[in-house]
Amino acid sequence: METEFAIIGGGIVGLSLAYGLLRRGKTVCVLDEGDGAFRASRGNFGLVWVQSKGLHQPAYAQWTRASARAYRSFADEIETVSDLPLNLQQDGGYIIHMSEDSLDADRKLYEGLRSRLGGDYPFEVMGHNALKTEEPNIGPKVAGALYCKEDGHVNPLRLLRGLTVAVRHLGGTLRTGHKVTDITPQGEEFSITAEDAAPITAEKVVLAAGLGAMSLGPKLGFKTPIRPQQGQILITEKLPKLMNRPNVEVRQVDEGGIQIGASSAEVGLNDREDVATIAGLAAHAVDMFPKLARARMLRSWAALRIMSPDGLPIYQRSTRYPGAYFVTCHSGITLAAAHAGVLGDWLTDAAEQPDVSAFGEDRFDV
Ligand SMILES: Cc1cc2nc3c(=O)[nH]c(=O)nc-3n(C[C@H](O)[C@H](O)[C@H](O)COP(=O)(O)OP(=O)(O)OC[C@H]3O[C@@H](n4cnc5c(N)ncnc54)[C@H](O)[C@@H]3O)c2cc1C
């Protein structure tokens, strides 16, 4: 098979990129390893989140905000093609604080970012009483929250499914259950070998394999400085409306359950949840929303984030093989609209290019 673009990885990042390329009229084949792989896209928290992103790198704050702004039309398109409601809500969100000190410390960081962005960074500090007006079910231990009107959430599994349908609808080829084992540059093209599949020849190859990029990246001249970071999440039974907006650690999903998370731990390639972590998450959620003390937990799970050393995305074109690209990020749900949108201009050498200069691998060179 021959294709203009081969995308290695059919998670949210690979599918978002594939969708954007197909919309630009390119031929695209997505190869995905399948259920045996680590798949962050199936275990995440579903936030489309702006606040706290890029506190030390304004370019990342801007990039995130641009994706959040593009999200509504992106989600509308996927809903129309797939006929799946994504339940995108972008009505603002909170980071709740349990002490005045931590609220104040974060406020100072946000103010620092705001001044670096020339005043254009929306957030509000809400004390306990102001927050209680918006969220009557918070508990007495809550000190307050930082609120950003650009924050929101989406049903991440439906987004993944919707993108799968949309990619197929636009004529993309999606091969699942085929782990890519080798990528060989051949002149201006690439020959891709996958388990149980005929080889593929591609003009361009995009490595969007999440943690799978660690082994494939060096073949294409990438350093792939990424690591797994474990996050654990739990979800309760369906409950009557308990909160109006998502908070970074607890949100009510469209079906009614309360999703609580996510922890973060450096435990290598370990995606097993443990009782101590889940109990800690639950106790903290009850402090924030005491009514949760009576809720029944339905399910818990762990998944692995794909982390770069500074937590920012990596968008790198291979210097050795210019038709090869490496794309990875910490927040693939939030950035899906940017990946389907302007990042396609970068991948296709369009006349107008997004500025991704802050996100190259060379920033890690000492
Ligand atoms: C607990 C947790 C909470 C999170 N919460 C949020 C959130 O609220 N908002 C947000 O924006 N982001 C969140 N994230 C991050 C988000 O889930 C990830 O950024 C995103 O899923 C990464 O997508 P991906 O496609 O790069 O990786 P993955 O979903 O891991 O997909 C990689 C794909 O590559 C395939 N693959 C791997 N190796 C190969 C190979 N050799 N050949 C072929 N295919 C291969 C795998 O099969 C897999 O499907 C969270 C992550 C975690 C773990």
Ligand as a Chemical Component Dictionary entry (heavy atoms), coordinates in Angstrom:
data_LIG
# 
_chem_comp.id                   LIG 
_chem_comp.type                 NON-POLYMER 
_chem_comp.pdbx_formal_charge   0 
_chem_comp.three_letter_code    LIG 
# 
loop_
_chem_comp_atom.comp_id 
_chem_comp_atom.atom_id 
_chem_comp_atom.alt_atom_id 
_chem_comp_atom.type_symbol 
_chem_comp_atom.charge 
_chem_comp_atom.model_Cartn_x 
_chem_comp_atom.model_Cartn_y 
_chem_comp_atom.model_Cartn_z 
_chem_comp_atom.pdbx_ordinal 
LIG C1  C1  C 0 -4.920 9.695  34.111 1  
LIG C2  C2  C 0 -4.853 10.634 32.939 2  
LIG C3  C3  C 0 -5.644 11.754 32.885 3  
LIG C4  C4  C 0 -5.579 12.622 31.799 4  
LIG N1  N1  N 0 -6.414 13.686 31.731 5  
LIG C5  C5  C 0 -6.394 14.507 30.658 6  
LIG C6  C6  C 0 -7.298 15.579 30.551 7  
LIG O1  O1  O 0 -8.163 15.766 31.406 8  
LIG N2  N2  N 0 -7.210 16.407 29.473 9  
LIG C7  C7  C 0 -6.257 16.233 28.504 10 
LIG O2  O2  O 0 -6.176 17.035 27.580 11 
LIG N3  N3  N 0 -5.406 15.187 28.558 12 
LIG C8  C8  C 0 -5.458 14.327 29.608 13 
LIG N4  N4  N 0 -4.609 13.268 29.681 14 
LIG C9  C9  C 0 -3.629 13.098 28.625 15 
LIG C10 C10 C 0 -4.206 12.479 27.381 16 
LIG O3  O3  O 0 -4.940 11.331 27.703 17 
LIG C11 C11 C 0 -3.045 12.149 26.466 18 
LIG O4  O4  O 0 -2.316 13.329 26.167 19 
LIG C12 C12 C 0 -3.489 11.540 25.160 20 
LIG O5  O5  O 0 -4.374 10.476 25.352 21 
LIG C13 C13 C 0 -2.277 11.050 24.394 22 
LIG O6  O6  O 0 -2.734 10.489 23.210 23 
LIG P1  P1  P 0 -1.743 9.709  22.266 24 
LIG O7  O7  O 0 -2.513 9.369  21.063 25 
LIG O8  O8  O 0 -0.474 10.479 22.144 26 
LIG O9  O9  O 0 -1.328 8.433  23.119 27 
LIG P2  P2  P 0 -2.100 7.074  23.390 28 
LIG O10 O10 O 0 -3.515 7.293  23.712 29 
LIG O11 O11 O 0 -1.275 6.346  24.405 30 
LIG O12 O12 O 0 -2.068 6.357  22.015 31 
LIG C14 C14 C 0 -0.892 5.871  21.468 32 
LIG C15 C15 C 0 -1.316 4.842  20.472 33 
LIG O13 O13 O 0 -0.151 4.410  19.794 34 
LIG C16 C16 C 0 -0.273 3.043  19.548 35 
LIG N5  N5  N 0 1.063  2.477  19.428 36 
LIG C17 C17 C 0 2.051  2.455  20.340 37 
LIG N6  N6  N 0 3.139  1.834  19.837 38 
LIG C18 C18 C 0 2.803  1.468  18.583 39 
LIG C19 C19 C 0 3.487  0.772  17.544 40 
LIG N7  N7  N 0 4.741  0.332  17.698 41 
LIG N8  N8  N 0 2.825  0.537  16.387 42 
LIG C20 C20 C 0 1.551  0.963  16.205 43 
LIG N9  N9  N 0 0.866  1.618  17.155 44 
LIG C21 C21 C 0 1.493  1.884  18.320 45 
LIG C22 C22 C 0 -1.055 2.475  20.718 46 
LIG O14 O14 O 0 -1.779 1.332  20.325 47 
LIG C23 C23 C 0 -1.950 3.621  21.121 48 
LIG O15 O15 O 0 -3.277 3.487  20.658 49 
LIG C24 C24 C 0 -4.666 12.362 30.752 50 
LIG C25 C25 C 0 -3.877 11.218 30.787 51 
LIG C26 C26 C 0 -3.971 10.357 31.859 52 
LIG C27 C27 C 0 -3.126 9.118  31.862 53 
# 
loop_
_chem_comp_bond.comp_id 
_chem_comp_bond.atom_id_1 
_chem_comp_bond.atom_id_2 
_chem_comp_bond.value_order 
_chem_comp_bond.pdbx_ordinal 
LIG C1  C2  SING 1  
LIG C2  C3  SING 2  
LIG C2  C26 DOUB 3  
LIG C3  C4  DOUB 4  
LIG C4  N1  SING 5  
LIG C4  C24 SING 6  
LIG N1  C5  DOUB 7  
LIG C5  C6  SING 8  
LIG C5  C8  SING 9  
LIG C6  O1  DOUB 10 
LIG C6  N2  SING 11 
LIG N2  C7  SING 12 
LIG C7  O2  DOUB 13 
LIG C7  N3  SING 14 
LIG N3  C8  DOUB 15 
LIG C8  N4  SING 16 
LIG N4  C9  SING 17 
LIG N4  C24 SING 18 
LIG C9  C10 SING 19 
LIG C10 O3  SING 20 
LIG C10 C11 SING 21 
LIG C11 O4  SING 22 
LIG C11 C12 SING 23 
LIG C12 O5  SING 24 
LIG C12 C13 SING 25 
LIG C13 O6  SING 26 
LIG O6  P1  SING 27 
LIG P1  O7  DOUB 28 
LIG P1  O8  SING 29 
LIG P1  O9  SING 30 
LIG O9  P2  SING 31 
LIG P2  O10 DOUB 32 
LIG P2  O11 SING 33 
LIG P2  O12 SING 34 
LIG O12 C14 SING 35 
LIG C14 C15 SING 36 
LIG C15 O13 SING 37 
LIG C15 C23 SING 38 
LIG O13 C16 SING 39 
LIG C16 N5  SING 40 
LIG C16 C22 SING 41 
LIG N5  C17 SING 42 
LIG N5  C21 SING 43 
LIG C17 N6  DOUB 44 
LIG N6  C18 SING 45 
LIG C18 C19 SING 46 
LIG C18 C21 DOUB 47 
LIG C19 N7  SING 48 
LIG C19 N8  DOUB 49 
LIG N8  C20 SING 50 
LIG C20 N9  DOUB 51 
LIG N9  C21 SING 52 
LIG C22 O14 SING 53 
LIG C22 C23 SING 54 
LIG C23 O15 SING 55 
LIG C24 C25 DOUB 56 
LIG C25 C26 SING 57 
LIG C26 C27 SING 58 
# 
